[in-house]
Structure formats: C-alpha cells, structure tokens
Amino acid sequence: MSSYAHPEALVSTEWLAEHLNEPNTRIVESNEDVLLYSTGHIPGAVHIDWRSDLQDQTVRDYISPEGFAELCAKNGIDKDTTVIFYGDKSNWWATYALWAFRLFGHENVKILDGGRDKWVAENRETTREIPSFPPTAYPVPPKRRDDEIRAFYEDALAQSQARKPLIDVRSPGEFIGEVTHMPEYPQEGVLRGGHVPGAKSVPWKRAANTDGTFKSADELRDIYEGEAGLKPGEDVVAYCRIGERSSHTWFVLTYLLGYEKVRNYDGSWTEWGNRVRSPIEKGA
C-alpha cells in the first residue's frame, strides 16, 4: 500500500480483524444486495442502505445535510469518527457510500481492501447481531460538496465539448452501445445505448484483482495514464450507469493515484441516455 498516494485510505482484512473495537471508529457495510447484511456481517458493523439511507425518497438526489447528520447520529458516528466502509461486488457500494460521506464533508474515511467477499473467503468472524451505539450530536454540514466532487449533466456536456477527460467505467458492451445494461442487472429504462462523445472506456473492474483488492499503484498508473492518457492535475469526470461503479474509479483516482480534481457524474447513463437532445457516440 505504501506506493499509493494515500495508503491510509485502505485497511487490510488482517488489520481490521485485530482492531474491531478501535476507539472512535465505526465499521459500515453497504451492499448492492441490501439483504446480505442480515445473513452475517463483521462484528460491530452498522448497515447503510444506499437506496433508503443515502438517497432522497421523493427527489432524484441525495439526502439533505440535515438528513445526513441524522443518519450519522443514529449510527453513533461523530464528525471526527473514522468510518471504515466495506461491501459486496469488490466494494462498489462501499466506495459509493464513502463518496457520499465525502460529499457531505466527512473527512475520516477508509475502505476495507477486498471488501465483504475477501473477509468471508478468509473465514473471518461474522455475526447476525445488530450493534447499538449511543446516538451522537453530529453537526449539520453547512453544504454538500456538489461543486467539488460531483458532476451534473451540464458539467459532463461541457467536459465532452471541451474534450477534457471523461472516463466511462461501464462494460465494453455498454460503451459501444451493444447493450444498455449488464444482463444480470435491472434495466432502469435507458432508451439509447452508446457513450458520451469523447469518453474513453476504462471498465472499473480493471482496477481490481480477482479477490476484490485494488491493483498496485504502478498497475493503476499503467491503466489510467499509460492507456487512457490521464495526467495528474487534470480535471476528470467519471460515469457509469447510476454512479456506483464510477465511485469505485473516483476512489482509485482520488485516493490511490492522488488526483485532486475528480468528479463523479452520478446521473450517468440513466440520465444521459434518456435526455432529449443529449449527443451520443457508438462503437469503440
């Protein structure tokens, strides 16, 4: 981990197994499959549901700063708490939850390298016991950092028109317009396939090893800089279908490679592919 720009953003399964009761630390499980937590989880881990906890239920947006403060308070998280995220799918949704916490300015965040699958594969301790922590008085964040780490349609369009770096992290079939979603996943009703003009295809999974851990810094630089042509200091926008896979790439570029200006376009292809008059490209 020492060759990463921010090695402190990762913890190993070995380290976490020895520090389950670390002071001022909260473990958070966040999965695509929201039922997984109840089948067994890391002792002391709380569950944050990316649908019901992080997203507004009436507006296509995230919860308010007040809602975020309430979410943290009920899970025993204070503004200085170190939050360690983990989940299924090589930490797709764990990085999504981490990105959402950063959206509200929470500073101390980490990822369990390898996530839930690695922890289970190593036969480490799990429990069905739901932990309870005293509620905190989490201060309401003064704002969401929408203008810093989040991109909207207009931002992605401007990025495309200016030929600035756009990274499409979906599967190759989605990128070329052959399919509008991965076969094993729900279809959110996207009408057109293809990609944002000028975007480069770098599937998120290329950043992960077979056990779900992140590849080395040198391997990641080969992928994102050697092949995709990114340069440190550039303004980069990443997108996928609904913003979860691109949060994985956002974490890689921001924390592992040290890029300072990376934004996640969470509207992604479900917005772009359905928007009237939005331009698309097909093919490689």
Sequence and secondary structure as in RCSB ss.txt:
>XXXX:A:sequence
MSSYAHPEALVSTEWLAEHLNEPNTRIVESNEDVLLYSTGHIPGAVHIDWRSDLQDQTVRDYISPEGFAELCAKN
GIDKDTTVIFYGDKSNWWATYALWAFRLFGHENVKILDGGRDKWVAENRETTREIPSFPPTAYPVPPKRRDDEIR
AFYEDALAQSQARKPLIDVRSPGEFIGEVTHMPEYPQEGVLRGGHVPGAKSVPWKRAANTDGTFKSADELRDIYE
GEAGLKPGEDVVAYCRIGERSSHTWFVLTYLLGYEKVRNYDGSWTEWGNRVRSPIEKGA
>XXXX:A:secstr
 TTSS GGGEE HHHHHH TT TTEEEEE  SSTTHHHH B TT EE  TTTTTB SSSSSB  HHHHHHHHHHT
T  TT EEEEE SGGGHHHHHHHHHHHHTT   EEEETTHHHHHHHTT   B              S   HHHHE
E HHHHHHHHHTT  EEE S HHHHHTS SS TTS        SB TT EE  GGGGB TTS B  HHHHHIIII
IIT   TT  EEEE SSSHHHHHHHHIIIIIS  S EEEESSHHHHHTTSTT   B   
